[in-house]
């Protein structure tokens, strides 16, 4: 008997969609416009990371000693 498992999440498909979204956003842009886009995305990513780290450090610790 052969069973087929249905994927709930497909990483390759997610990466392809993200790459296509970026391609469509940057299509027809000059080199300078592309650099502006990537600098802005970098700044946004850093802010998101800071928020995520801040949320982690403000979360109450549950259980024993933290690892690390």
C-alpha positions in Angstrom: 0.0 0.0 0.0 1.3 3.4 -1.0 0.3 6.5 0.9 0.9 10.0 -0.2 1.6 12.8 2.2 0.2 16.2 1.3 2.6 19.0 2.1 1.3 21.7 4.3 4.3 23.9 3.6 6.6 23.9 0.6 9.8 25.9 1.2 10.9 25.8 -2.5 7.5 27.2 -3.6 7.7 29.9 -0.9 11.2 30.9 -2.1 10.2 30.9 -5.7 7.2 33.2 -4.9 9.5 35.6 -3.0 12.0 35.7 -5.8 9.3 36.3 -8.4 7.9 39.2 -6.3 11.3 40.8 -6.1 11.9 40.3 -9.8 8.6 41.9 -10.6 9.3 44.8 -8.2 12.8 45.5 -9.7 12.0 44.8 -13.4 12.8 47.8 -15.5 14.6 49.7 -12.7 17.9 51.3 -13.0 20.9 50.1 -11.0 20.5 53.1 -8.7 16.8 52.4 -8.2 17.7 48.8 -7.3 20.3 49.9 -4.8 17.7 52.2 -3.2 15.3 49.3 -2.9 17.9 46.9 -1.3 19.1 49.6 1.1 15.5 50.3 2.2 14.8 46.5 2.6 18.0 46.2 4.6 17.0 49.0 6.9 13.5 47.4 7.3 15.0 44.0 8.0 17.3 45.4 10.7 14.3 47.1 12.4 12.2 43.9 12.2 15.1 42.0 13.8 15.5 44.5 16.6 11.8 44.2 17.3 11.9 40.4 17.3 14.9 40.4 19.6 13.3 42.9 21.9 10.2 40.7 22.1 12.3 37.7 22.9 14.2 39.5 25.7 10.9 40.8 27.2 9.2 37.4 27.2 9.0 35.8 30.7 11.3 32.8 31.1 9.7 29.5 31.7 11.5 26.6 33.2 15.1 26.1 34.1 18.3 27.9 33.0 18.5 29.3 29.5 20.8 27.6 27.1 23.9 29.6 25.9 
